[in-house]
Amino acid sequence: MQKGSIRVQTENIFPIIKKFLYSEHDIFLRELISNAVDATQKLKTLSSIGEAKGEIGDLSVVISLDAEAKTLTISDKGVGMTGEEVDKYINQVAFSGAEEFLNKYKGQNENNIIGHFGLGFYSSFMVSDKVEIITRSFRESPAVRWECDGSPEYQLEETTKEQRGTDIVLHINEESQEFLEADRIKAVLNRFCRFLPVPIFFEGEQVNNPTPAWTRKPSELTPEDYQAFYKELYPYNEAPLFWIHLNVDYPFNLTGILYFPKIKQSYEIQKDKIQLYSNQVFVTDEVKDIVPEFLMLLQGVIDSPDIPLNVSRSYLQGDPNVKKINNHITKKVADKLEEIFNKNRKEFEDKWESLGLFVKYGMMTDDKFLEKAEKFHIMQDAAGTEFYTLEEYKNATVALQKNKDGKQVIIYATDPVQQNTFIKAATDKGYKVVKLETIVDAAFINQMEMKWSDVHFTRVDADIADNLVDRQDASASVLNAEQEEQLKKLFEQQPAGLHLTVEVKGLSPDAAPVVATRPEFMRRMKDMAAVSGPMGSFYAGMPDEVMLTVNGNHSIYQQILAAGDSGQQEKMTRNLADLALLSQGLLKGAALTSFIERSVELMEKG
Ligand SMILES: Nc1ncnc2c1ncn2[C@@H]1O[C@H](COP(=O)(O)OP(=O)(O)OP(=O)(O)O)[C@@H](O)[C@H]1O
């Protein structure tokens, strides 16, 4: 029997390691199983090139529990190790790796490293009082047994083992008894080992799918296969909109499938994240630095051997490969969207409601994506019948919707039902009104005005239709100055919580008698106030700014001015103003009640 001391300087580094990795204890199982898988894969390779002789037989990895002996065993039928190899890879290499880890991270904030650093074989000591390795190499060499109880001393002796391969026997320590429970082990296996490339068995059942969709060739897969794999990942989700199969081998290796989920509620975002794998071993679902931020809304799997198992945040951020992977994913996603848009615009439009969220978020946050997305970003008209790209919208509106600064004015509605009267007035003038009604649209509009220097957005109810593109001077009014002044006074009675500005203009006799509008700027400030910050509460506290545009050319004013009875005049103008406010959703509470009472009274008189 050989006895020795593991080559580490620190007297006893096990307690330190245990403390360091406290919150992510279960990664030991991932580490040990991926070693077992590596050993199995190596054997397959050696056998295929004729270096390992004979039948290779069943190659599954078996995890077993012995409640009485309080052990957890990971057995593989891979290459195994000779005594010399154990000495070299376990006594020297594995432990020097652990030592290096300690030196590197000593004194650092442990939260930064926990969960982002795999420790290989060594991590088994996080949960064990004692670890045994019983292994027999595929080479002609006696089987050996290695044992270590967590002090730097180990024992190594010859033993007998019938089958080729390695058993790692963990004598689970007092604090880690949970790992002697089958359910706990199942949960860990399900998290880390679901897609390992070699069959893994626990309690007689195979726990993994060794050939998940992303490892297969896109040409071999049907849409049903992609859908089925999505279900495997997220059993409770609705079918995805579509997917992108990533397959890169230069300048880095990357495979994966990204799915665009159907999003109905904003709170659902980010519930199921993209999972990151390295050679089918689960690494993390914290993909923040690898996947561009806007694509974090996607789901699915990314697998790259260039992303090491023991990833740490700071490592990822500084890694040039990671930056390349990030750019590549952005490009791929943009290309795929463009392809679908070009090949099957109808399908693209049908899915726009969910898809638009990704696209707009991407356009706001990533200039490279913006450049590409301009070709397939679309806007639907308020009637819900037609979609325009920016280019198409510009072409359709070039004659009517260019303002005096030469900017194209995009007229939009946020609530087609409530803004119906305004939409009608604008459409009657020949304007194209599009819907921008989702949660990202307010921010999207602000951002795009900065990025698209030739575009200006105006909400359909921001002004009377005549003024949506440019403020125009009033055309001739049939009222004289005195009458206009009289009308203005009648309309200027201020209701509570609103600040009314009144202007009398000579518009078309067919246009509405009064229109209430909210200046675009004020309204945007108020909308933002509803969600954020100290400036927010400043704006939120201000009364709603409303412009009442009175159409002096409407015949009703001849009637009102002729009425003589000032009480009656007031009631009629109040009613007209209230109708206009009502269409902007600004008539509430007592004001609404008095409007109803007044209307009934006026009808009785009429
Ligand atoms: N089940 C096994 N069968 C054969 N060899 C093994 C087995 N487990 C470990 N080894 C050998 O021991 C070495 C050290 O293992 P360890 O897990 O510490 O590091 P690693 O696998 O090289 O790297 P990582 O830290 O990424 O896991 C391995 O490289 C391998 O040569």
The ligand as an SDF file (V2000), in Angstrom:
LIG
                    3D

 31 33  0  0  0  0  0  0  0  0999 V2000
  -14.3390    8.6920  -13.5080 N   0  0  0  0  0  0  0  0  0  0  0  0
  -13.0870    8.9020  -13.9630 C   0  0  0  0  0  0  0  0  0  0  0  0
  -12.5230    8.0230  -14.8360 N   0  0  0  0  0  0  0  0  0  0  0  0
  -11.2770    8.2240  -15.3040 C   0  0  0  0  0  0  0  0  0  0  0  0
  -10.5080    9.2760  -14.9600 N   0  0  0  0  0  0  0  0  0  0  0  0
  -10.9960   10.1660  -14.1090 C   0  0  0  0  0  0  0  0  0  0  0  0
  -12.2990   10.0250  -13.5510 C   0  0  0  0  0  0  0  0  0  0  0  0
  -12.5120   11.0670  -12.7100 N   0  0  0  0  0  0  0  0  0  0  0  0
  -11.3920   11.8220  -12.7610 C   0  0  0  0  0  0  0  0  0  0  0  0
  -10.4840   11.2940  -13.5850 N   0  0  0  0  0  0  0  0  0  0  0  0
   -9.1440   11.8090  -13.8930 C   0  0  0  0  0  0  0  0  0  0  0  0
   -8.8020   12.7600  -12.9050 O   0  0  0  0  0  0  0  0  0  0  0  0
   -8.5280   14.0170  -13.4890 C   0  0  0  0  0  0  0  0  0  0  0  0
   -8.8760   15.1390  -12.5550 C   0  0  0  0  0  0  0  0  0  0  0  0
  -10.2780   15.2520  -12.4340 O   0  0  0  0  0  0  0  0  0  0  0  0
  -10.9540   16.6250  -12.0750 P   0  0  0  0  0  0  0  0  0  0  0  0
  -12.4050   16.4550  -12.1410 O   0  0  0  0  0  0  0  0  0  0  0  0
  -10.4220   17.1170  -10.7890 O   0  0  0  0  0  0  0  0  0  0  0  0
  -10.4290   17.6050  -13.1660 O   0  0  0  0  0  0  0  0  0  0  0  0
  -10.8380   17.6910  -14.6980 P   0  0  0  0  0  0  0  0  0  0  0  0
  -11.9560   16.7700  -14.9940 O   0  0  0  0  0  0  0  0  0  0  0  0
   -9.5760   17.5080  -15.4760 O   0  0  0  0  0  0  0  0  0  0  0  0
  -11.3150   19.1800  -14.8150 O   0  0  0  0  0  0  0  0  0  0  0  0
  -12.6520   19.8760  -14.2280 P   0  0  0  0  0  0  0  0  0  0  0  0
  -12.2220   20.7450  -13.1130 O   0  0  0  0  0  0  0  0  0  0  0  0
  -13.1900   20.6220  -15.3650 O   0  0  0  0  0  0  0  0  0  0  0  0
  -13.5820   18.7870  -13.7910 O   0  0  0  0  0  0  0  0  0  0  0  0
   -9.2750   14.0080  -14.7870 C   0  0  0  0  0  0  0  0  0  0  0  0
   -8.7210   14.8730  -15.7370 O   0  0  0  0  0  0  0  0  0  0  0  0
   -9.1570   12.5500  -15.2150 C   0  0  0  0  0  0  0  0  0  0  0  0
   -7.9180   12.3150  -15.8530 O   0  0  0  0  0  0  0  0  0  0  0  0
  1  2  1  0
  2  3  1  0
  2  7  2  0
  3  4  2  0
  4  5  1  0
  5  6  2  0
  6  7  1  0
  6 10  1  0
  7  8  1  0
  8  9  2  0
  9 10  1  0
 10 11  1  0
 11 12  1  0
 11 30  1  0
 12 13  1  0
 13 14  1  0
 13 28  1  0
 14 15  1  0
 15 16  1  0
 16 17  2  0
 16 18  1  0
 16 19  1  0
 19 20  1  0
 20 21  2  0
 20 22  1  0
 20 23  1  0
 23 24  1  0
 24 25  2  0
 24 26  1  0
 24 27  1  0
 28 29  1  0
 28 30  1  0
 30 31  1  0
M  END
$$$$
